[in-house]
Amino acid sequence: MSRPLDHIEHDTNPDPPVFGPRLGVSGWVRWGWRQLTSMRTALLLLLGLALAAVPGSLVPQRSADPNGVTQYFDNNPELAPVLDALQLFDVYSSVWFSAIYLLLFASLIGCIIPRTTHHLRALLAPPPRTPINLRRLHAHREVTLPPADGGGHTEQSIIDAGVELLRRRRYRTRIDTVERGASSSVAISAERGYLRETGNLVFHVSLVGVLVGVAVGGGFGFNAQRVVVEGQTFVNSLASYDSFNPGRFFNADVLDRYSVTLESFTVEYEQRNLDALGQPTDFAADVRVTFTDQETATASIRVNEPMRVASTDIYLLGNGYAPRITVRDPAGSVVFSDDVPFLPQDSNMTSLGVVKVPDGLSEQVGLVGFLYPTQDQLDSGAYVSVYPDLEYPVVTLNVYRGDLGIDDGAPKSVYALDTSSLTQMTGGETGVDSIELRPGESQELPDGLGTVSLDGIERFASLEVHTDPAQGWVLVSSLLALGGLLLSLFIPRRRMWIRLTTSADGARTLEYAGLARGEDPGLDAAVADLADAHLNTLTTLESRSR
């Protein structure tokens, strides 16, 4: 009995299992480098960098909002140390963000170099040879021509017309000739769309340029903040700023020499639309800049409209009120007098401020105040502000005495007062009413400590001074990246063929075909258009020859 055709003999001596070669240290290094420099890894790292930047927008950053970080520690005493240990208040300079950044940089460089080399070779090489069977291509069209001895075009004229047509459409061309027995064929191989890959490379090179620019700008630039009350002046120097965050390689000697005076700060509020009554519609900080040669310049700084001064940009970050608080001792001598910025707490500019009087009185005194720009009273007796402008301003002060904790040398926030070791003298559960002042009024402090007065209320502006020596480079790189992306998205990569085949009996056939690199929904229409244009050209030439 014959065995079935699919019968398999039992192998008594099976082949030994096949194992891959041992890579060794250098092999694993090459494998790791290939994985790192793959486009998939680059895209994953780019996504990872975007995700890693998210915490920077959720919690305040020391480089941009140091006061916000301090306030976050006060409001979240248990969570803040955990976040600080994870470097979430310094996201963009953290170890884990820097690691992703450097890996992305290396991955992009590793992707770009071999792709650039391959692209240059492709640009210098002629188009690929014509496939043997064009009918296998999806975009294909075939036309039968009369024999050459029947008055039709010669082979040379047909090919020349096709080459000229393709070159007008910015195709690179080559001509292939094939002899097969008694039949022969002449084909035009054409290709265009190299700008697609060029745009892709420009995009990736520009992305590297952006990464380099951001690194250079962060390393050699700085961010500084200063709260300025109307009429005050600050100098562009380290000592004048409330906070200063230099880059790793920043040199303070390169600071431009100038001073900035806040002439006035104006706010426009919505007054016609009752549904948005009191909403700010415009902020304007009118400043005067004075340079070392006494040359001056004026400008109005608005939100998203910074002022350019030398190599720095001055931005408007925030604003508020600064009551002028004056404290006198029992003899009437002034021991404290200053415009104290009160931080807004709500949309109606109810503001909180702190006054610290360490010297001049019989003991240290701290005042915690609330400013109500347009004061009103709830049924419960609590004060509120019903409008953000100074229509009926009132300042209330709670008085504390004791050790303010500023003599131990440790830095303290000027916007916060630690009352845990202080004795409260007014407000709260003391049974003594808080001190209540309107502009021009004065009241006595408890226990004969002295007097406190409200001499006026000014506006303040919170300004950020920023310099980035690489911002021009980043802008150019970003525009190039956008241009490269548009090229890679909208320029199709196509190959086109025109082949004239002459059989042994003299019959001639013209074939048109196309092939796309990637998705190209217009390929069929492009092949049909090429065929129609070529045939129309041949018809025109024939009519002229007659």
Phi, psi and omega in degrees: 000131180283148180279152177296155184295333182266014180290136179242124177292142176288126182270113180281344179234075182297149177295147177295152180299149181265128177242146176289158179294151177288129186284319185078180183294311181296324178295317178294324178296316177297319179297316179296322179294320178296321179293319182294322185268011176282152181295327179298316180296319179299318179294320178295320179292323177296319175295318179297323178295320178295318179292323180293336179279348183300314179303333179295339178261353181263329179235151181296149181251138180300327183289335184246328185216071181297326178293325177295324177295316178299317179294324179296320176296322179292322183278334183228071186295337180267321183282324186302315179298326178294314178296324180293323178294331178273004179063031181281348173269355176225054188303311191283352173243011182286162181295315185289324177291320179295324180296315178297320181299312182291321177296319177297319179299312180295321181296317180294318178299316179295331177283320190288316187300306180294326180291324178294317178299315179296321181293319178297319177297319180295325179293325182276340182277151176288164176301156180294157180294159182287132176300152181294318184243096180287340181294342180285343180281144183294315179272098186214143177216142184229136182227138178262130180253156176291158179299156181300326181279002179262018178093002181284182179288154174282162179302319183294318181293323178296314181292318180298319178296321178293318179297315180298319180295316181293322180291327175297333178266019174065037173262143167274140188233158168214157182243129178245136177239130182231128176252127179228092180064235181278347180257156179216159178216145174235128185232147173253121175256125185227150181211144174209172180103015179294340177296339178297310178290325176300315177299321178298315179292320178299320178300312183289322176296319179293325176296320174298320177300320177297315180299317179295316180298318179297319179295316180294315179298319178290330182278326185251357179261188177205160171234134179220149180235146177210132173267123184237127176270151179310129181093344180275160181229142172229154183254145179285077179214162184301320186288342185273345187268147174289325175214145183219124183236093181277158172287169184299327184250017183288140178243118183296342181292343183268005179297133177291143184266109175197165176233153182235129177244129176274102181290314180198158175228123183239144178230134175254131182248149176290127182234349183264318181278110184294333179288340180236028183300129178088357178285133180291137178250342180198142173239140179215121175254109180272116185238158173236127181254130179241128180264172184296335178270016179069006174288139183239158176213145179239153179198162175245114183268127178235171177298128182066014174230076184288168176253132179267121179233113183054241181259012183242156173244135179249120183250152173265117183260318184197181180202171179178196181251149178229092177295141175271108182258131177236128178244131178240151176280176182302336180275355179095003179280139181285124177250345176203134175202117183196158171277113186259114178295127174257131184276127179298141181246345179207180184291340178267015173064026166300122193235147181245134179217163183229135174240128179242125180243092184279337185224161173101338177252174183295337174207165182292142184228138174237139180240128174250117188240155172237134176252128176246102184302318174232093190284138172218170185231132177282170178298332180284351182098349180287145179274146174219163172254130183255357180205141188281347181271166184278076178268319178212072187286140177221137175242127174250143184230130168260131187258134176233147176227156183132198181279117180285350178075023182255003181265355181273359178088350179284138180294140179233146178285137179281351182259006181221150178230120178280108185264006185295330181250016181251158177257123180279134184249335178223155177076173178064229183264014182285339185083359179251130181297147175295152176290132183237123186230142168245160183309129180093352182265159180219146176220159179278145173280155180298156175059027176066027181290336183149207180227158176227140182224154175252106187270351180161173180224123178248168173268150170234157177234138175263115184250144173243128176254125188225139172226139180218101183295347183251012185294327175295318178297319179296320179296313180298316180297321180294318178294320177295321178298319178295316178296317178297322179295319179296319177299315183290339181270326192249355177258117180280146174261113187230151169238135181233147178225141170234120182233131176252119181247129178246121183275178183295329181271007177092355179292142182238139181231131175256129178241139176236134181210158179215155179217135182251148173265096184101191181288130179210086183295344181265012184293314181302317180294325180293320178294316179297319179294320177298315180297314180297317181294320180294315180294323177295323177296317179297320179296318179296317179296322181292319180293326178291324181293337179280000000 
